[in-house]
Amino acid sequence: MAEPDFSALQRLIGSLRATAQELQRCGGSIPAVDRNVSRILASVKMLEINCCDLEEPTGADHPTETEGGAMFAKAGSVESIEPASGIRLKSMTYGESTHLIEFRIRAGTVLSEHAHPQEQTGYLVSGSMTLTIQGTPHHVEPGDSWCIPGNVPHAAEFREDSVVVEVFCPHREEFK
């Protein structure tokens, strides 16, 4: 099998980003163009992240603590787990009070209403979902974000394969 040409992939990603930016410049006032450009840029970001996962590791296999208790994790250095059907998560890094987690969720996955003591701040990187907070549904598209206080009931339904990045405070011990 031929070795991947990462420089060619990086050039292609740069070209896709430039094309999306040109579309944004030419048709930015048209809502349909705006939505599609946002989706293209989110996809480009995912390509950048996934290309980092493919590159050879630079030594660190797991998140490492640095001097002073800081933590650093290289993309691709964290193993994912499947806590429930249709959901894969990576516990990326955590500090004294916060916990950064990346979720990859399959289309059709439903998270029933639940609550937990942690505050939950999130960002939809790609995909589409309905997030219901205290009975109020919100249509979520790439680039949208939310913050749910601790112990507030919420649920989610994913219409597309999605990537969500969330910060919990305090830690979600079950995901470390």
C-alpha positions as CSV (number, residue, x, y, z in Angstrom):
1,M,0.0,0.0,0.0
2,A,1.4,3.4,-1.0
3,E,2.2,5.9,1.7
4,P,-0.3,8.8,1.9
5,D,0.9,12.1,0.5
6,F,0.0,14.4,3.3
7,S,1.3,17.5,1.5
8,A,-1.1,16.8,-1.4
9,L,-4.0,16.3,1.1
10,Q,-3.1,19.6,2.8
11,R,-3.1,21.4,-0.6
12,L,-6.5,19.9,-1.5
13,I,-7.9,21.0,1.9
14,G,-6.5,24.5,1.4
15,S,-8.1,24.6,-2.1
16,L,-11.5,23.5,-0.6
17,R,-11.3,26.2,2.0
18,A,-10.4,28.9,-0.6
19,T,-13.3,27.8,-2.7
20,A,-15.7,28.0,0.2
21,Q,-14.4,31.5,1.1
22,E,-14.9,32.6,-2.5
23,L,-18.5,31.3,-2.5
24,Q,-19.0,33.2,0.8
25,R,-17.7,36.4,-0.8
26,C,-19.8,36.1,-3.9
27,G,-23.1,34.8,-2.4
28,G,-22.8,35.6,1.3
29,S,-26.1,37.5,1.4
30,I,-28.1,34.5,0.1
31,P,-29.2,32.3,3.1
32,A,-29.0,29.0,1.1
33,V,-25.4,29.8,0.0
34,D,-24.5,30.8,3.6
35,R,-25.8,27.5,5.0
36,N,-23.9,25.5,2.4
37,V,-20.7,27.4,2.9
38,S,-20.9,26.8,6.6
39,R,-21.3,23.1,6.0
40,I,-18.4,23.1,3.5
41,L,-16.2,24.9,6.0
42,A,-17.2,22.4,8.8
43,S,-16.4,19.5,6.5
44,V,-13.0,21.1,5.7
45,K,-12.3,21.4,9.4
46,M,-13.2,17.7,9.8
47,L,-10.8,16.8,6.9
48,E,-8.0,18.7,8.7
49,I,-8.7,16.9,11.9
50,N,-8.9,13.5,10.2
51,C,-5.6,14.2,8.3
52,C,-3.9,14.8,11.6
53,D,-5.2,11.4,12.8
54,L,-3.6,9.8,9.8
55,E,-0.2,11.3,10.2
56,E,2.5,9.4,12.0
57,P,2.5,9.9,15.7
58,T,5.1,12.3,17.1
59,G,5.8,10.3,20.2
60,A,2.9,10.8,22.6
61,D,0.5,7.8,22.6
62,H,-1.8,9.3,25.3
63,P,-2.6,12.7,26.7
64,T,0.4,13.8,28.7
65,E,0.7,16.1,31.7
66,T,3.2,18.9,31.2
67,E,5.0,20.9,33.9
68,G,2.6,22.6,36.2
69,G,-0.2,20.0,35.7
70,A,-1.2,21.2,32.2
71,M,-2.4,18.4,29.9
72,F,-1.7,18.1,26.2
73,A,-3.1,15.5,23.7
74,K,-2.2,15.1,20.0
75,A,-5.0,14.4,17.6
76,G,-5.3,10.6,17.2
77,S,-3.5,9.9,20.5
78,V,-6.7,9.2,22.4
79,E,-8.7,6.0,22.1
80,S,-12.4,6.2,21.6
81,I,-15.0,4.2,23.5
82,E,-18.6,3.3,22.7
83,P,-20.7,4.0,25.8
84,A,-24.0,3.3,23.9
85,S,-25.0,2.0,20.5
86,G,-24.4,4.7,17.8
87,I,-22.2,6.8,20.1
88,R,-18.4,6.9,20.1
89,L,-16.5,9.3,22.4
90,K,-13.0,10.4,23.1
91,S,-12.1,11.9,26.4
92,M,-9.6,14.4,25.0
93,T,-8.2,16.2,28.0
94,Y,-9.3,17.3,31.4
95,G,-8.2,19.8,34.0
96,E,-8.9,20.5,37.6
97,S,-12.6,21.3,36.9
98,T,-13.3,20.8,33.1
99,H,-13.4,17.8,30.8
100,L,-13.3,18.1,27.0
101,I,-15.0,15.2,25.1
102,E,-15.5,14.6,21.4
103,F,-18.6,12.6,20.4
104,R,-19.2,10.9,17.0
105,I,-22.8,10.0,16.8
106,R,-24.5,8.0,14.0
107,A,-27.7,9.3,12.3
108,G,-30.8,8.0,13.9
109,T,-29.3,7.9,17.4
110,V,-31.7,9.2,20.1
111,L,-30.5,10.2,23.6
112,S,-33.5,10.1,25.8
113,E,-34.2,12.8,28.3
114,H,-31.6,12.8,31.1
115,A,-29.9,15.2,33.5
116,H,-26.5,15.1,35.3
117,P,-24.8,17.4,37.9
118,Q,-22.3,18.7,35.3
119,E,-22.7,21.9,33.4
120,Q,-22.5,21.0,29.7
121,T,-21.2,23.4,27.0
122,G,-21.3,22.1,23.5
123,Y,-20.6,22.9,19.8
124,L,-21.8,21.0,16.8
125,V,-18.9,20.5,14.4
126,S,-20.7,18.6,11.7
127,G,-24.1,16.9,11.2
128,S,-27.6,17.9,12.3
129,M,-29.5,17.3,15.5
130,T,-32.5,18.4,17.5
131,L,-31.5,19.3,21.1
132,T,-34.4,19.5,23.5
133,I,-33.6,21.4,26.7
134,Q,-36.4,21.5,29.4
135,G,-38.9,20.5,26.8
136,T,-37.9,23.2,24.2
137,P,-36.6,21.7,21.0
138,H,-33.7,23.5,19.1
139,H,-32.7,22.6,15.6
140,V,-28.9,22.5,15.7
141,E,-26.6,22.9,12.6
142,P,-22.8,23.0,12.3
143,G,-21.4,26.0,14.2
144,D,-24.3,26.2,16.7
145,S,-23.5,25.9,20.4
146,W,-25.2,25.6,23.8
147,C,-24.7,25.6,27.5
148,I,-26.9,23.4,29.8
149,P,-26.7,24.0,33.5
150,G,-26.2,21.0,35.8
151,N,-29.3,19.0,36.6
152,V,-31.4,20.4,33.7
153,P,-33.3,17.8,31.7
154,H,-32.2,17.5,28.1
155,A,-32.4,15.1,25.1
156,A,-31.1,14.8,21.6
157,E,-32.0,13.2,18.3
158,F,-29.4,13.0,15.5
159,R,-30.7,13.3,11.9
160,E,-27.2,12.9,10.3
161,D,-23.9,11.4,11.4
162,S,-22.6,14.1,13.7
163,V,-19.5,15.3,15.5
164,V,-20.1,17.2,18.8
165,V,-17.4,18.7,21.1
166,E,-18.5,19.3,24.6
167,V,-16.9,20.6,27.9
168,F,-18.3,19.3,31.2
169,C,-17.7,20.9,34.6
170,P,-16.9,19.1,36.8
171,H,-15.5,16.0,35.1
172,R,-17.6,13.1,33.8
173,E,-15.7,10.5,35.8
174,E,-17.4,7.7,33.8
175,F,-15.8,8.9,30.6
176,K,-12.2,9.3,31.8
